[in-house]
Amino acid sequence: MSPQLVTDAPLAHLAWHPAVAAASGPSGASLAVLLHGVGGGRGGWASTGAALAAQGFHVLAVDQPGYGLSAPIEPYDLAGLADAVGRLIVHAGGGAAASALVVGHSMGGMVAQELVARTPARVRALVLAATSPAFGPADGDWQAGFLRARFAPLDAGLGMAGLAAELVPAMRGRGVAPEAWMPAACALMAAVPEATYRRALAALVPFDRREALARIAVPTLVVTGEDDRTASPEVARRMAARIPAAELAVVPATGHLLMLEQPAAFDRVLLDFVARRVAAAPKE
């Protein structure tokens, strides 16, 4: 099924409407919102969007503020990003009582954590993919070094395409030949405006929602790739242990961009979680 591009909403997004045969199933036409990482965009969710729509979800793969066709925000911070997603859920979900299954990858997982901490009524269930509850150690030196390393190719004039050519291969796992998925991942990152990329990374530096994990009260899946060096399985394990009744899944031989590198394996984990825990969750 082909998604529809929607621009007259709080955030631009691709929308998959629920499959007719599944719309009367246990999940009905519940809303699912997919949030990309710092080097991604709405186009990174083709497999997952279609898979959730086939299970009866109305799926929105968003351009976060400043990405794709979504306008930037001021100030550009995690609170503003989360509030923008919340407004989209209200808009697409029919009003103030709307909630959604929120799937966030990397930075998108941090936005999802910020959303559930600030406005928990907007989140019906949560999938935190290849992400963490804080951006590195608390001393600040690690963050400064990380930003210098990430910005160095841009400061050298390589542009986002040059940055993608350096970063994406370093994120791969062992499971799938790079030619099967890496060009699409590089194209996604290359399309991110450089100014947005810089602002998004800077916005992540103060992020720390570790103390809020214990208050997450919705069905939650924490998932990462076995070979992820950005959000390692150990980071995922510690995060899942602090969220009441959270589940942990590790996709074998997969790196950081798991929904691009091994979409079928990622979707299997996601749909298993949805079938067991999200369809049965009460709607607001």
C-alpha positions as CSV (number, residue, x, y, z in Angstrom):
1,M,0.0,0.0,0.0
2,S,1.3,3.5,-0.9
3,P,1.3,6.2,1.7
4,Q,-0.1,9.7,1.2
5,L,2.0,12.8,1.8
6,V,0.3,15.2,4.1
7,T,1.5,18.8,4.6
8,D,-1.6,20.5,6.1
9,A,-0.9,19.3,9.6
10,P,1.3,20.4,12.6
11,L,4.0,18.2,11.1
12,A,4.4,17.0,7.5
13,H,4.1,13.3,7.3
14,L,3.5,10.2,5.2
15,A,0.2,8.6,6.2
16,W,-0.8,4.9,5.7
17,H,-4.5,4.3,6.2
18,P,-5.5,1.1,7.9
19,A,-6.1,-1.9,5.7
20,V,-9.8,-2.5,5.2
21,A,-9.5,-6.1,6.2
22,A,-7.7,-5.3,9.4
23,A,-9.7,-2.2,10.4
24,S,-12.2,-4.2,12.4
25,G,-9.5,-6.2,14.2
26,P,-8.5,-5.8,17.9
27,S,-6.4,-2.7,17.3
28,G,-9.2,-0.9,15.2
29,A,-7.9,2.3,13.6
30,S,-5.6,3.3,16.4
31,L,-3.0,5.9,15.6
32,A,0.7,5.1,15.3
33,V,3.4,7.8,15.0
34,L,6.9,7.1,13.8
35,L,9.7,9.4,14.7
36,H,13.0,9.4,12.9
37,G,16.5,10.0,14.1
38,V,18.8,13.0,13.7
39,G,20.0,11.8,10.3
40,G,16.7,10.5,9.0
41,G,13.3,11.6,7.7
42,R,9.8,10.4,7.0
43,G,11.1,8.2,4.2
44,G,12.9,5.8,6.5
45,W,9.8,4.0,7.6
46,A,8.4,2.5,4.4
47,S,8.4,-1.1,5.7
48,T,7.2,-0.4,9.2
49,G,4.5,2.0,8.1
50,A,3.0,-0.6,5.7
51,A,3.3,-3.4,8.3
52,L,1.4,-1.4,11.0
53,A,-1.3,-0.3,8.5
54,A,-1.8,-3.9,7.6
55,Q,-2.6,-4.5,11.3
56,G,-5.3,-1.8,11.3
57,F,-3.3,1.2,12.4
58,H,-3.5,4.7,10.9
59,V,0.2,5.4,10.6
60,L,2.0,8.7,10.4
61,A,5.8,8.8,9.6
62,V,6.7,12.4,10.4
63,D,9.2,15.0,9.4
64,Q,10.3,16.4,12.7
65,P,10.6,20.2,12.9
66,G,13.1,21.5,10.4
67,Y,13.2,18.2,8.5
68,G,11.7,17.6,5.1
69,L,8.5,19.7,4.7
70,S,8.1,20.6,8.4
71,A,8.9,24.1,9.5
72,P,11.6,24.6,12.1
73,I,10.7,25.7,15.6
74,E,12.1,28.3,18.0
75,P,13.7,27.5,20.3
76,Y,14.9,24.2,18.8
77,D,14.9,21.9,21.8
78,L,13.5,18.5,23.0
79,A,10.5,20.1,24.7
80,G,9.5,21.9,21.5
81,L,10.0,18.8,19.4
82,A,7.9,16.7,21.8
83,D,5.2,19.4,21.9
84,A,5.0,19.4,18.0
85,V,4.5,15.7,18.0
86,G,1.8,16.1,20.7
87,R,0.0,18.6,18.5
88,L,0.1,16.2,15.6
89,I,-1.5,13.4,17.7
90,V,-4.3,15.7,18.7
91,H,-4.8,16.9,15.1
92,A,-4.8,13.4,13.6
93,G,-6.4,11.6,16.5
94,G,-9.6,13.7,16.6
95,G,-9.1,15.9,19.6
96,A,-7.9,16.4,23.2
97,A,-8.4,12.7,24.2
98,A,-6.2,11.4,21.3
99,S,-3.3,9.1,22.0
100,A,-0.9,7.0,19.8
101,L,1.5,4.2,19.7
102,V,4.7,6.2,19.4
103,V,7.8,4.6,17.8
104,G,11.0,6.6,18.1
105,H,14.3,5.8,16.6
106,S,17.5,7.2,18.1
107,M,16.8,11.0,18.5
108,G,13.1,10.1,17.8
109,G,13.3,7.8,20.9
110,M,14.4,10.7,23.0
111,V,11.6,12.9,21.6
112,A,9.2,10.0,22.5
113,Q,10.6,9.9,26.1
114,E,10.2,13.7,26.3
115,L,6.6,13.4,25.1
116,V,5.6,10.7,27.5
117,A,7.2,12.6,30.4
118,R,5.5,15.9,29.5
119,T,2.1,14.7,28.3
120,P,1.6,11.0,29.1
121,A,-2.0,11.1,27.9
122,R,-0.7,11.4,24.3
123,V,1.1,8.0,24.4
124,R,-0.9,4.8,24.4
125,A,2.2,2.6,24.0
126,L,5.9,3.2,23.4
127,V,8.6,1.7,21.2
128,L,12.1,3.0,22.0
129,A,14.4,1.9,19.2
130,A,18.2,2.3,19.2
131,T,18.0,5.1,21.7
132,S,19.0,6.0,25.3
133,P,17.5,7.9,28.2
134,A,20.4,10.4,28.3
135,F,22.9,11.9,25.9
136,G,26.1,10.5,27.2
137,P,27.7,10.9,30.6
138,A,26.8,13.9,32.8
139,D,30.2,15.6,32.8
140,G,29.8,17.5,29.5
141,D,33.2,16.6,28.1
142,W,31.9,13.6,26.2
143,Q,29.1,15.7,24.6
144,A,31.5,18.4,23.5
145,G,33.8,15.8,21.9
146,F,30.9,14.1,20.2
147,L,29.7,17.4,18.7
148,R,33.2,18.3,17.5
149,A,33.6,14.9,15.8
150,R,30.1,15.0,14.2
151,F,30.5,18.6,13.0
152,A,34.1,18.2,11.7
153,P,33.1,17.0,8.2
154,L,30.6,19.8,7.9
155,D,33.2,22.4,9.2
156,A,35.6,21.0,6.5
157,G,33.0,21.7,3.8
158,L,32.0,18.2,3.0
159,G,28.3,18.9,3.4
160,M,25.6,16.5,4.5
161,A,26.4,14.0,1.7
162,G,30.0,13.8,2.8
163,L,29.0,13.4,6.4
164,A,26.6,10.6,5.4
165,A,29.3,8.8,3.5
166,E,31.5,8.8,6.6
167,L,28.9,8.0,9.3
168,V,26.4,5.6,7.7
169,P,29.0,2.8,7.0
170,A,30.2,3.1,10.6
171,M,26.7,2.3,11.8
172,R,26.2,-1.0,10.0
173,G,25.9,-4.4,11.5
174,R,27.1,-7.8,10.2
175,G,23.8,-9.1,8.9
176,V,23.0,-7.6,5.5
177,A,25.2,-6.6,2.6
178,P,25.5,-2.7,2.6
179,E,24.4,-2.4,-1.0
180,A,21.0,-3.6,0.0
181,W,20.2,-0.6,2.2
182,M,23.1,1.8,2.6
183,P,22.4,4.0,-0.4
184,A,18.9,4.7,0.9
185,A,20.3,5.5,4.4
186,C,22.9,7.8,2.9
187,A,20.3,9.6,0.8
188,L,18.1,10.2,3.9
189,M,21.0,11.8,5.8
190,A,22.2,13.8,2.8
191,A,18.7,15.3,2.5
192,V,18.8,16.7,6.0
193,P,19.4,20.5,6.0
194,E,22.8,21.1,7.6
195,A,21.4,23.8,9.8
196,T,18.8,21.4,11.1
197,Y,21.3,18.7,11.7
198,R,23.5,21.0,13.8
199,R,20.6,22.3,15.8
200,A,19.2,18.9,16.4
201,L,22.4,17.5,17.7
202,A,22.9,20.6,19.9
203,A,19.4,20.1,21.3
204,L,20.3,16.5,22.4
205,V,23.2,17.6,24.5
206,P,21.2,18.4,27.7
207,F,18.8,15.5,27.3
208,D,18.5,13.3,30.4
209,R,15.2,11.6,31.2
210,R,16.7,8.8,33.3
211,E,14.7,9.8,36.4
212,A,11.5,9.7,34.4
213,L,11.8,6.1,33.2
214,A,10.2,4.7,36.3
215,R,7.1,6.8,35.7
216,I,6.4,5.4,32.2
217,A,3.1,3.6,32.7
218,V,2.3,2.4,29.2
219,P,3.3,-0.8,27.4
220,T,6.9,-0.3,26.3
221,L,9.3,-2.1,24.0
222,V,13.0,-1.2,24.1
223,V,14.7,-2.6,21.0
224,T,18.2,-2.2,19.5
225,G,20.6,-3.9,17.2
226,E,23.1,-6.5,18.4
227,D,25.9,-4.6,16.7
228,D,24.7,-1.1,17.6
229,R,27.7,0.9,18.9
230,T,25.6,4.1,19.4
231,A,22.8,2.6,21.6
232,S,24.3,-0.7,22.6
233,P,22.3,-3.7,23.9
234,E,23.7,-3.0,27.4
235,V,22.3,0.6,27.3
236,A,19.0,-0.9,26.1
237,R,19.0,-3.5,28.9
238,R,19.6,-0.9,31.6
239,M,16.9,1.4,30.2
240,A,14.3,-1.5,29.9
241,A,15.1,-2.5,33.5
242,R,14.1,0.9,34.8
243,I,10.7,1.1,33.0
244,P,7.9,-0.9,34.7
245,A,7.0,-4.0,32.8
246,A,9.1,-3.0,29.7
247,E,10.2,-5.6,27.2
248,L,13.7,-5.8,25.7
249,A,14.5,-7.1,22.2
250,V,17.8,-7.3,20.4
251,V,17.8,-7.7,16.6
252,P,20.7,-10.0,15.7
253,A,23.6,-8.9,13.6
254,T,22.1,-5.4,13.1
255,G,23.5,-2.0,13.7
256,H,22.1,1.4,14.6
257,L,19.8,1.9,11.6
258,L,17.9,-1.3,12.3
259,M,14.6,-0.4,10.5
260,L,16.6,0.3,7.3
261,E,19.2,-2.4,7.6
262,Q,16.9,-5.2,8.6
263,P,13.3,-4.0,8.2
264,A,11.7,-7.4,8.2
265,A,13.4,-8.4,11.4
266,F,12.6,-5.1,13.1
267,D,9.0,-5.3,12.0
268,R,8.6,-8.8,13.3
269,V,9.7,-7.7,16.8
270,L,7.5,-4.7,16.7
271,L,4.4,-6.5,15.4
272,D,4.8,-9.3,18.0
273,F,4.9,-6.6,20.7
274,V,1.8,-4.9,19.2
275,A,-0.2,-8.1,19.0
276,R,0.5,-9.1,22.6
277,R,0.4,-5.8,24.4
278,V,-0.8,-2.8,22.4
279,A,-4.0,-4.2,20.8
280,A,-5.2,-5.1,24.3
281,A,-4.4,-1.7,25.8
282,P,-7.4,0.4,26.7
283,K,-8.0,3.5,24.5
284,E,-8.5,6.8,26.1
